[in-house]
Amino acid sequence: MRASRDTLQRGAEAAVIAALALGHTRAWSFLCDDAYISFRYARNLAEHGTLAYNLAAPRELVEGYTNLLWVLLLALGDRVGVAPELLAPVLTQLGALAGLAIVCLLLRGLRGGWSLAPALLLACSPEFMVWGQGGLETALGAALCLAAMGAAASGRWRTAGCLTALAGLTRPDALLPIGLFFGTWLIVHGRKVWPGWRRLMIGAALAAGPLALQLLWRDHYYGSWLPNTWLVKQFGGLLRGTYGLWYVEAWARAVGLVWLLPLLPWLRARHLVLVIPIAGTVAWAWAIGGDFMAYSRFLIVATGLLAVLWSWLLADAAAWIGGRVRGLGRVPVAAIVVIVAAGLLAGQARARWLEDRAQAGGWLAGRWEGVTAMDRFARERVYVGAWMRENLPASTWLTVGAAGALPYASGLPVVDVYGLVDAWPRRVPELRPSPRGRPGHQLMAPLADLRVRDPDLLCHVGHVGPRVPAQASAQTRGLGPGYRWACVAPGPVVDAREPGGVLDLGYYCCLRPQGRVVGPFRDDAGATGVSR
């Protein structure tokens, strides 16, 4: 009877946390521009059977993604009639909810007993719940990564191997914390609970096999052992002293890393299975120069592990104190502290959400692109892309600096000046990264390379605003003479996500080579394509 009551109580608590998590993640509802890159690959695979970004000739196969499993899931959904932009938010929310359940299972495997503390803490933390939205693979990758650790902690090494492969196919960087966890666990706990070499070798084969097959397939399909994203992001180390440090500092403040200090006296060797992966993941995020997106997506696994570590140390501390202080043995000290901490996180999350909502077109702290800004940026370009799809020839080539929403919505072939989904970084003999650029935006396509490909509209040097720019200003964009403005005017669009229910970005302008007719744009018409 007592067991039934405990089960019902845990079920009710889990339901409350799940409802809290869903409410929290939906408050941050958004799709970011980067997500549309995967959407485009997924759509091209579903509709044309090829994992290419551009389908127009001359076609270059470029692996501008590092989330193969995510792309395949989206392609499967698109194949059965569910568009990537509709499926992705569902999968991200499921990934976030799964992550909450998995951290509880991980704590149980490490400490024994049952506790929902880490799930409650994460449900109140934007550093975890924001990525239940966004359209990226972040939440799914984190859930698979944490699940691999939980399986190992419970002695299920074959399952851990399979989950490791899935995590690596979703986000390759997930292999770092998984590897650190496995290695530390075997060193710390292996003497008492050694799984045996046979089980370890089988688990390793299950993990390495699919990843090795992907590596061979990549070389065969794309002609490279490394994804194109490596060529672009390998220079992040130049930003370690700026974005790298800022990123780690912002994460430490947001997750309340200082809250660990009172619990350090109870830190033991057994806790290193969490400390080492957390430290390694943080060091990696710093080493690659961090990110420009707010809310620490590269550290979501460290955030989950930190919640488990804090809950574990708190439970150990409460047990130690309760056994030594008369009268405290029956007081749920740990539960009270967890509830108070969750309340503080929730209050902080509310304040941060209000700050984010107030920055529709700006940056948080002048460094980070917030959810509201990311969402509006992508929605604007979806509307512009839809206009282009309807009004421009399908053979129109664009240059862009944001290779997501606009190319996806327009379906037009694109030259990515930052090189993420473009082959030009392979052709340039000497890449010259900027030590001042944003992470992932340190390279710029040489002007000579752009001119050889002769794009019809150069949108990476464009203009967005309420007014059409003067034609004379077209000569000041670094391309020299011979260009004119071509401005897309989608007009006011009904959009429930806007405060007034209408989005009007004004004009989205690109440069057009003078004398070239591109859809409605020609020399004897205005910049908006309307003859005057």
C-alpha positions as CSV (number, residue, x, y, z in Angstrom):
1,M,0.0,0.0,0.0
2,R,2.8,2.4,0.9
3,A,4.6,1.5,-2.4
4,S,1.4,2.4,-4.3
5,R,1.1,5.8,-2.5
6,D,4.8,6.5,-3.2
7,T,4.3,5.7,-6.9
8,L,1.3,7.9,-7.2
9,Q,3.1,10.7,-5.4
10,R,6.1,10.5,-7.7
11,G,3.8,10.3,-10.8
12,A,2.0,13.5,-9.6
13,E,5.3,15.3,-9.0
14,A,6.6,14.2,-12.4
15,A,3.4,15.5,-14.1
16,V,3.7,18.8,-12.4
17,I,7.3,19.2,-13.5
18,A,6.4,18.2,-17.1
19,A,3.7,20.8,-17.2
20,L,6.0,23.4,-15.8
21,A,8.6,22.5,-18.4
22,L,6.2,22.6,-21.3
23,G,4.9,26.0,-20.1
24,H,8.5,27.3,-19.8
25,T,9.7,26.1,-23.1
26,R,6.7,27.3,-25.0
27,A,7.2,30.8,-23.5
28,W,10.5,30.8,-25.6
29,S,8.8,29.6,-28.7
30,F,11.0,30.4,-31.8
31,L,12.7,29.1,-34.9
32,C,16.2,30.4,-35.5
33,D,17.8,31.0,-38.9
34,D,20.4,28.2,-38.5
35,A,17.6,25.7,-38.1
36,Y,16.5,26.4,-41.6
37,I,19.8,25.1,-43.0
38,S,18.9,21.6,-41.8
39,F,15.4,22.1,-43.0
40,R,16.7,22.8,-46.6
41,Y,18.9,19.7,-46.6
42,A,16.0,17.6,-45.3
43,R,13.6,19.0,-47.9
44,N,16.1,18.4,-50.7
45,L,16.6,14.8,-49.5
46,A,12.9,14.2,-49.2
47,E,11.9,15.7,-52.5
48,H,15.0,15.0,-54.7
49,G,16.9,12.2,-52.9
50,T,20.1,14.1,-52.4
51,L,21.7,15.7,-49.4
52,A,22.7,18.8,-51.1
53,Y,22.1,22.5,-50.2
54,N,22.0,23.8,-53.8
55,L,20.3,21.7,-56.5
56,A,20.9,24.2,-59.4
57,A,23.8,23.7,-61.7
58,P,26.7,23.8,-61.2
59,R,25.9,21.7,-58.2
60,E,28.5,21.3,-55.5
61,L,27.9,18.7,-52.8
62,V,28.8,20.4,-49.5
63,E,28.1,19.0,-46.0
64,G,27.0,22.2,-44.3
65,Y,25.4,20.4,-41.3
66,T,26.8,18.3,-38.5
67,N,23.5,16.7,-37.4
68,L,22.9,13.8,-39.8
69,L,20.3,12.0,-37.6
70,W,18.4,15.2,-37.2
71,V,18.3,15.9,-40.9
72,L,17.2,12.3,-41.6
73,L,14.3,12.6,-39.1
74,L,13.2,15.9,-40.7
75,A,13.5,14.4,-44.2
76,L,11.4,11.4,-43.1
77,G,8.7,13.8,-41.7
78,D,8.7,15.8,-44.9
79,R,8.4,12.7,-47.0
80,V,5.1,11.8,-45.2
81,G,3.8,15.3,-45.4
82,V,5.0,17.1,-42.2
83,A,7.1,20.1,-43.1
84,P,10.4,20.5,-41.2
85,E,9.4,23.8,-39.7
86,L,6.4,22.0,-38.2
87,L,8.1,18.8,-37.1
88,A,11.2,20.3,-35.6
89,P,9.4,22.2,-32.7
90,V,7.6,19.0,-31.7
91,L,10.9,17.0,-31.7
92,T,12.7,19.7,-29.7
93,Q,10.1,19.7,-27.0
94,L,10.1,16.0,-26.8
95,G,13.9,16.1,-26.6
96,A,13.7,18.5,-23.7
97,L,11.1,16.5,-21.8
98,A,13.1,13.3,-22.4
99,G,16.2,15.1,-21.0
100,L,14.4,15.9,-17.8
101,A,13.4,12.2,-17.3
102,I,16.9,11.0,-18.2
103,V,18.8,13.2,-15.6
104,C,16.6,11.6,-12.9
105,L,17.5,8.2,-14.2
106,L,21.2,9.2,-14.3
107,L,21.1,10.3,-10.7
108,R,19.4,7.1,-9.7
109,G,22.0,5.0,-11.5
110,L,24.8,6.9,-9.8
111,R,23.4,7.3,-6.2
112,G,20.5,5.0,-5.9
113,G,17.0,6.0,-4.8
114,W,14.7,8.2,-6.7
115,S,14.8,12.0,-7.0
116,L,13.1,14.5,-9.3
117,A,15.4,17.3,-8.1
118,P,17.5,17.7,-11.2
119,A,14.4,17.7,-13.4
120,L,12.8,20.4,-11.4
121,L,15.9,22.6,-11.5
122,L,16.3,22.2,-15.2
123,A,12.6,22.9,-15.8
124,C,13.2,26.3,-14.4
125,S,16.5,27.0,-16.2
126,P,16.5,28.8,-19.6
127,E,19.9,27.3,-20.3
128,F,18.1,24.0,-20.7
129,M,14.5,24.8,-21.6
130,V,15.1,27.4,-24.3
131,W,16.5,24.6,-26.6
132,G,13.2,22.8,-26.3
133,Q,12.4,25.3,-29.1
134,G,14.5,26.9,-31.8
135,G,14.3,24.1,-34.4
136,L,17.9,22.9,-33.7
137,E,19.0,19.4,-32.8
138,T,20.4,20.6,-29.4
139,A,17.7,19.1,-27.1
140,L,17.7,15.7,-28.9
141,G,21.5,15.5,-28.9
142,A,21.6,16.4,-25.2
143,A,19.0,13.8,-24.3
144,L,20.8,11.0,-26.2
145,C,24.2,12.1,-24.6
146,L,22.7,12.0,-21.1
147,A,20.9,8.7,-21.8
148,A,24.2,7.1,-22.9
149,M,25.7,8.1,-19.5
150,G,22.7,6.9,-17.6
151,A,22.8,3.5,-19.4
152,A,26.5,3.1,-18.5
153,A,25.9,4.1,-14.9
154,S,23.2,1.4,-14.7
155,G,25.6,-1.2,-16.2
156,R,23.8,-1.4,-19.6
157,W,26.9,-1.0,-21.8
158,R,25.4,-2.3,-25.0
159,T,22.6,0.2,-24.7
160,A,25.2,2.8,-23.8
161,G,27.1,2.0,-27.0
162,C,24.0,2.3,-29.2
163,L,23.0,5.6,-27.6
164,T,26.5,6.9,-28.0
165,A,26.3,6.3,-31.7
166,L,23.0,8.0,-32.0
167,A,24.3,11.0,-30.0
168,G,27.4,11.3,-32.2
169,L,25.2,11.2,-35.3
170,T,23.1,14.0,-33.9
171,R,25.9,16.2,-32.6
172,P,29.5,15.0,-32.9
173,D,30.6,17.1,-29.9
174,A,28.4,14.9,-27.7
175,L,31.2,12.3,-27.9
176,L,33.4,14.4,-25.7
177,P,31.3,14.4,-22.4
178,I,30.3,10.8,-23.1
179,G,33.9,9.7,-23.4
180,L,34.9,11.6,-20.3
181,F,32.0,10.1,-18.4
182,F,32.8,6.5,-19.5
183,G,36.5,6.9,-18.8
184,T,36.0,8.4,-15.4
185,W,33.3,5.9,-14.4
186,L,35.6,3.0,-15.2
187,I,38.5,4.5,-13.2
188,V,36.4,5.4,-10.2
189,H,33.9,2.6,-10.1
190,G,35.5,-0.1,-12.2
191,R,37.3,-1.8,-9.3
192,K,34.0,-2.6,-7.7
193,V,31.6,-3.0,-10.6
194,W,33.9,-3.9,-13.6
195,P,31.6,-4.7,-16.5
196,G,34.1,-7.1,-18.1
197,W,36.1,-6.6,-21.3
198,R,33.7,-8.5,-23.5
199,R,30.8,-6.2,-22.6
200,L,33.0,-3.2,-23.0
201,M,34.2,-4.2,-26.4
202,I,30.7,-5.0,-27.6
203,G,29.6,-1.6,-26.4
204,A,32.5,0.1,-28.0
205,A,31.8,-1.6,-31.3
206,L,28.1,-0.6,-31.2
207,A,29.2,3.0,-30.6
208,A,32.1,3.1,-33.2
209,G,30.5,1.1,-36.0
210,P,27.8,3.6,-37.1
211,L,30.2,6.5,-36.7
212,A,32.9,4.8,-38.8
213,L,30.3,4.1,-41.5
214,Q,29.2,7.7,-41.5
215,L,32.9,8.7,-41.9
216,L,33.3,6.4,-44.9
217,W,30.1,7.6,-46.4
218,R,31.0,11.2,-45.9
219,D,34.3,10.7,-47.8
220,H,32.5,8.9,-50.6
221,Y,29.6,11.3,-50.9
222,Y,31.2,14.7,-50.2
223,G,34.8,13.9,-51.0
224,S,36.0,14.9,-47.5
225,W,36.7,13.2,-44.2
226,L,35.6,16.3,-42.3
227,P,32.3,18.3,-42.7
228,N,32.5,21.6,-44.4
229,T,31.5,23.2,-41.1
230,W,35.0,22.3,-39.8
231,L,36.6,24.5,-42.4
232,V,34.5,27.4,-41.2
233,K,34.6,26.9,-37.5
234,Q,38.2,25.7,-37.0
235,F,39.3,29.3,-36.3
236,G,37.2,29.7,-33.2
237,G,40.3,29.5,-31.1
238,L,41.1,33.1,-32.1
239,L,38.1,34.1,-30.0
240,R,39.0,32.4,-26.8
241,G,40.0,35.6,-25.1
242,T,36.8,37.3,-26.0
243,Y,33.7,35.2,-26.9
244,G,35.2,32.1,-25.4
245,L,35.6,33.7,-21.9
246,W,32.4,35.6,-22.2
247,Y,30.5,32.5,-23.1
248,V,31.7,30.5,-20.1
249,E,31.2,33.4,-17.7
250,A,27.6,34.0,-18.9
251,W,26.8,30.3,-18.4
252,A,28.4,30.2,-15.0
253,R,26.2,33.1,-13.8
254,A,23.1,31.8,-15.5
255,V,23.2,28.3,-13.9
256,G,24.3,29.6,-10.5
257,L,27.6,27.8,-10.5
258,V,28.4,29.6,-7.2
259,W,25.7,27.4,-5.6
260,L,28.1,24.5,-5.6
261,L,30.5,26.2,-3.2
262,P,28.6,25.4,0.1
263,L,28.4,21.7,-1.0
264,L,32.1,21.3,-1.9
265,P,32.9,19.8,1.6
266,W,30.9,16.7,0.5
267,L,32.6,16.3,-2.9
268,R,34.2,12.9,-3.1
269,A,36.0,10.8,-5.8
270,R,32.6,9.2,-6.8
271,H,31.4,12.6,-8.0
272,L,34.2,12.9,-10.5
273,V,32.1,11.0,-13.0
274,L,30.1,14.3,-13.3
275,V,32.8,16.9,-12.5
276,I,35.2,15.7,-15.2
277,P,32.6,15.8,-18.1
278,I,31.3,19.2,-16.9
279,A,34.8,20.6,-16.8
280,G,35.8,19.1,-20.2
281,T,32.7,20.4,-21.9
282,V,33.2,23.9,-20.5
283,A,36.8,23.8,-21.6
284,W,35.8,22.7,-25.1
285,A,33.2,25.6,-25.4
286,W,35.9,28.0,-24.4
287,A,38.5,26.5,-26.7
288,I,36.2,26.9,-29.8
289,G,35.5,30.5,-29.0
290,G,31.9,30.0,-27.6
291,D,28.9,31.1,-29.6
292,F,26.9,34.3,-30.5
293,M,23.5,32.8,-29.5
294,A,22.4,33.4,-26.0
295,Y,21.5,30.7,-23.5
296,S,24.5,28.5,-23.8
297,R,23.4,25.8,-26.3
298,F,27.0,24.4,-26.5
299,L,26.8,23.8,-22.7
300,I,23.4,22.2,-22.5
301,V,24.9,18.8,-21.5
302,A,27.1,20.5,-18.8
303,T,23.9,22.2,-17.6
304,G,22.1,18.9,-17.2
305,L,25.1,17.2,-15.5
306,L,25.4,20.2,-13.2
307,A,21.8,19.8,-12.0
308,V,22.5,16.1,-11.3
309,L,25.8,16.9,-9.5
310,W,24.2,19.6,-7.3
311,S,21.2,17.3,-6.5
312,W,23.6,14.5,-5.6
313,L,25.8,16.6,-3.4
314,L,22.8,18.2,-1.7
315,A,21.3,14.7,-0.9
316,D,24.7,13.6,0.5
317,A,25.0,16.8,2.6
318,A,21.4,16.5,3.9
319,A,22.0,12.9,4.9
320,W,25.2,13.8,6.7
321,I,23.7,16.7,8.6
322,G,20.5,14.8,9.4
323,G,22.6,12.0,11.0
324,R,24.5,14.4,13.2
325,V,22.0,17.1,14.1
326,R,19.2,15.9,16.4
327,G,15.7,16.6,15.1
328,L,16.7,17.2,11.5
329,G,16.6,13.5,10.5
330,R,12.9,13.8,9.8
331,V,13.0,17.2,8.1
332,P,13.1,17.1,4.3
333,V,16.0,19.5,4.1
334,A,17.1,18.5,0.6
335,A,13.6,18.9,-0.8
336,I,13.1,22.3,0.8
337,V,16.5,23.6,-0.6
338,V,15.6,22.2,-4.0
339,I,12.3,24.0,-4.1
340,V,13.8,27.3,-2.9
341,A,16.6,27.0,-5.6
342,A,14.0,26.2,-8.3
343,G,12.0,29.2,-7.2
344,L,15.0,31.4,-7.5
345,L,15.8,30.0,-11.0
346,A,12.2,30.6,-12.0
347,G,12.3,34.2,-10.9
348,Q,15.5,34.7,-12.7
349,A,14.1,33.0,-15.8
350,R,11.1,35.4,-15.8
351,A,13.3,38.5,-15.6
352,R,15.5,37.2,-18.4
353,W,12.5,36.4,-20.6
354,L,11.2,40.0,-20.1
355,E,14.6,41.4,-21.0
356,D,14.8,39.2,-24.1
357,R,11.3,40.2,-25.2
358,A,12.3,43.8,-25.0
359,Q,15.2,43.2,-27.5
360,A,13.2,42.4,-30.6
361,G,16.0,43.7,-32.9
362,G,18.9,44.1,-30.5
363,W,21.5,42.0,-28.7
364,L,21.6,41.0,-25.1
365,A,24.5,42.7,-23.3
366,G,25.7,43.8,-26.7
367,R,27.1,40.3,-27.3
368,W,24.4,37.6,-27.5
369,E,21.5,37.2,-30.0
370,G,18.4,36.6,-27.9
371,V,15.4,34.4,-28.7
372,T,13.2,37.3,-29.7
373,A,15.8,38.7,-32.1
374,M,16.5,35.3,-33.6
375,D,12.9,34.6,-34.1
376,R,12.1,37.9,-35.7
377,F,15.2,37.8,-37.9
378,A,14.1,34.4,-39.3
379,R,10.4,35.3,-39.7
380,E,11.3,38.4,-41.7
381,R,13.4,36.3,-44.1
382,V,10.8,33.7,-44.4
383,Y,8.4,36.4,-45.8
384,V,11.1,37.8,-48.0
385,G,12.0,34.3,-49.3
386,A,8.3,33.6,-50.0
387,W,8.1,36.8,-52.1
388,M,11.2,35.8,-54.0
389,R,9.8,32.3,-54.7
390,E,6.7,33.9,-56.3
391,N,8.4,36.8,-58.2
392,L,11.9,35.7,-59.2
393,P,13.0,33.1,-61.8
394,A,14.0,29.7,-60.2
395,S,17.5,30.2,-61.7
396,T,18.2,33.4,-59.8
397,W,21.4,33.1,-57.8
398,L,21.7,35.0,-54.5
399,T,24.5,35.8,-52.1
400,V,23.6,35.7,-48.4
401,G,25.2,36.0,-45.0
402,A,22.4,34.1,-43.3
403,A,22.0,30.8,-45.1
404,G,18.9,29.6,-43.4
405,A,15.4,31.0,-43.6
406,L,15.6,33.1,-46.8
407,P,17.2,30.4,-48.9
408,Y,14.7,27.8,-47.5
409,A,11.7,29.9,-48.1
410,S,12.8,31.1,-51.6
411,G,14.2,27.7,-52.8
412,L,16.7,29.7,-54.9
413,P,20.4,28.7,-55.3
414,V,22.7,30.5,-52.9
415,V,26.3,31.5,-52.5
416,D,27.0,31.6,-48.7
417,V,29.7,34.3,-48.2
418,Y,30.5,32.9,-44.7
419,G,31.2,29.5,-46.3
420,L,29.1,27.2,-44.0
421,V,27.2,25.6,-46.9
422,D,29.4,26.7,-49.7
423,A,32.5,25.1,-51.3
424,W,34.6,28.2,-51.6
425,P,36.6,27.6,-48.4
426,R,38.0,24.5,-50.1
427,R,39.1,26.5,-53.2
428,V,40.7,29.4,-51.5
429,P,44.4,28.6,-51.0
430,E,44.9,30.7,-47.8
431,L,41.9,31.3,-45.5
432,R,42.2,34.5,-43.6
433,P,39.9,34.4,-40.5
434,S,39.0,37.6,-38.7
435,P,39.9,37.6,-35.0
436,R,37.0,40.1,-34.4
437,G,34.2,38.3,-36.1
438,R,31.4,36.5,-34.4
439,P,31.9,32.7,-33.8
440,G,31.2,30.9,-37.1
441,H,31.4,34.2,-39.0
442,Q,35.1,34.8,-39.2
443,L,35.6,34.0,-42.9
444,M,34.3,36.0,-45.9
445,A,34.3,34.9,-49.5
446,P,36.8,36.7,-51.6
447,L,35.3,39.3,-53.9
448,A,37.0,37.6,-56.9
449,D,35.3,34.3,-56.1
450,L,31.9,36.0,-56.0
451,R,32.4,37.8,-59.3
452,V,33.5,34.5,-61.0
453,R,30.1,33.0,-60.0
454,D,28.3,36.2,-61.1
455,P,25.3,36.1,-58.8
456,D,22.1,37.9,-59.8
457,L,21.4,39.5,-56.4
458,L,24.0,40.2,-53.8
459,C,22.0,40.2,-50.5
460,H,24.9,39.9,-48.1
461,V,25.7,43.6,-48.6
462,G,22.0,44.5,-48.5
463,H,19.9,46.9,-46.6
464,V,16.8,46.3,-44.4
465,G,14.7,49.3,-43.3
466,P,11.5,51.3,-43.7
467,R,12.8,53.3,-46.7
468,V,14.4,52.4,-50.0
469,P,18.1,53.5,-49.9
470,A,19.3,56.1,-52.4
471,Q,20.8,54.5,-55.6
472,A,24.0,56.4,-55.0
473,S,24.6,54.4,-51.8
474,A,24.9,51.2,-53.9
475,Q,28.4,52.3,-54.8
476,T,29.5,52.4,-51.2
477,R,29.1,48.7,-50.3
478,G,32.6,47.6,-51.3
479,L,31.7,46.1,-54.7
480,G,32.6,49.2,-56.8
481,P,30.5,50.8,-59.5
482,G,28.0,49.0,-61.7
483,Y,25.4,48.0,-59.1
484,R,21.9,49.1,-58.4
485,W,19.5,48.4,-55.5
486,A,16.7,45.8,-55.9
487,C,14.3,45.9,-53.0
488,V,11.8,43.4,-51.9
489,A,8.7,44.8,-50.3
490,P,6.5,42.0,-48.9
491,G,4.3,44.6,-47.3
492,P,2.6,44.3,-43.9
493,V,2.0,40.6,-43.1
494,V,-0.4,39.3,-40.5
495,D,1.8,37.7,-37.8
496,A,0.4,36.7,-34.5
497,R,3.8,36.7,-33.0
498,E,4.2,40.4,-33.4
499,P,2.9,42.7,-30.6
500,G,0.4,44.4,-32.9
501,G,-0.4,41.3,-34.9
502,V,1.3,42.7,-38.1
503,L,4.9,42.4,-39.2
504,D,6.2,45.1,-41.6
505,L,9.9,45.0,-42.2
506,G,9.8,47.7,-44.8
507,Y,12.3,46.9,-47.6
508,Y,14.8,44.1,-47.9
509,C,17.3,45.3,-50.5
510,C,20.0,43.5,-52.4
511,L,22.5,44.8,-55.0
512,R,21.9,43.9,-58.7
513,P,24.4,44.2,-61.5
514,Q,23.4,47.2,-63.6
515,G,21.8,46.3,-66.8
516,R,20.7,42.8,-65.7
517,V,17.0,42.0,-65.6
518,V,16.1,39.9,-62.5
519,G,12.4,39.2,-62.4
520,P,10.7,42.6,-61.9
521,F,14.0,44.4,-61.3
522,R,15.5,46.3,-64.3
523,D,17.2,49.6,-64.9
524,D,14.1,51.4,-66.1
525,A,12.1,50.5,-63.0
526,G,12.5,51.7,-59.4
527,A,14.4,49.8,-56.8
528,T,11.2,47.9,-55.9
529,G,10.8,46.7,-59.5
530,V,7.9,49.0,-60.2
531,S,8.3,51.1,-63.4
532,R,8.2,54.8,-63.0
